[in-house]
Amino acid sequence: MTFKQLFALLCILCSAARMSAQDVVFSQFFAAPLELNPALTGLTYEPRLILNYRNQWPAIPNAYVTYAASYDQYFEKVNSGIGLNVLSDTEGDGIYKTNRVDFSYAYDLRLTENTFLRGGLEGGFVQKRLDWDKLLFLDQLDPINGATDPGGNPYPTEEERPDVLSKNYVDFSAGLLAYSPHFYAGLTVKHINAPDENILTVESDFAQRPILYSLHAGAEVVLIENNKKQTKTFISPNVIFAKQADFYQVNAGAYFRTWHLFGGAWYRHTFTNPDAAILLIGFQKDVLKIGYSYDFTLSQLSSYTAGSHEISVILNFDETEWAKRKRNQRKYNDCLRMFR
């Protein structure tokens, strides 16, 4: 690891110590709906499968790498959606790992002819693991040779290896979503039970996962329709505000689609400093939707991180010819097209 990489990693660790544990933030939030709000579970009548990959700050080797996969679907007879979300997050080249499995449920309620309210619940199982063998302690650093001897072997440490290096717990979240054909607004409360994440036996006041509060809202503005009243081109301005412990973040921008192409641009700010400018480009045709986004780091770490890369793949089986014919009598009456 170069000095620049080491310096940036130290900055990250110091920031993490101040802000306590935080959730993974996907720039392509529309392609990770179950991460954003359990009330977004089941926005399609047929199965929807989503794969997400995020590599945050790749100039620091494997600083934060996240994989996620989800399934969800709406069942019209019971006005309900069910979902399954699996996530794996690796920090510090595998030093700290999080594996999570979440089950979500949403109920759809019609308030008026064109206004709906969704309530969502989520319950999950989480495992946190610390790879002790990848840690480097002060007494392993030689003033001349660094962390390894001339033969490439790491120097020993007198630090005592803990008996327990993992933590398992359950986690609960809830959400609401109100929407109409033109506007939507949602509220998410994650980690309602504030689970204890302390791996070590030493007591700590910072071991609980802080409750995450998220407000998100948006609209859909149709720009062009074809003669079958099917939207060719639309734009969806949107904003997300999140609070977790003493950490605040706002993300504002817009999503745009025309024919088989879509894109977007957002600005993310943490109230104390600018975080990132996000650009998105993607392709959508029939059941397949693929998106790529890049985060341009705007904070003081911009010289060390090389931004962030994110890729999403969505298979929406509502877009098969059979499903489209079946759906003619149950057309969507909402502004949530960017999530599908």
Beta strands, then each sheet from edge to edge (+ up, - down):
strand 1: 48-56
strand 2: 64-75
strand 3: 80-91
strand 4: 96-110
strand 5: 116-130
strand 6: 166-179
strand 7: 183-190
strand 8: 212-219
strand 9: 221-225
strand 10: 231-244
strand 11: 247-258
strand 12: 261-269
strand 13: 274-285
strand 14: 288-297
strand 15: 308-316
sheet 1: 9+ 10- 8+ 7- 6+ 5- 4+ 3- 2+ 1- 15+ 14- 13+ 12- 11+
end
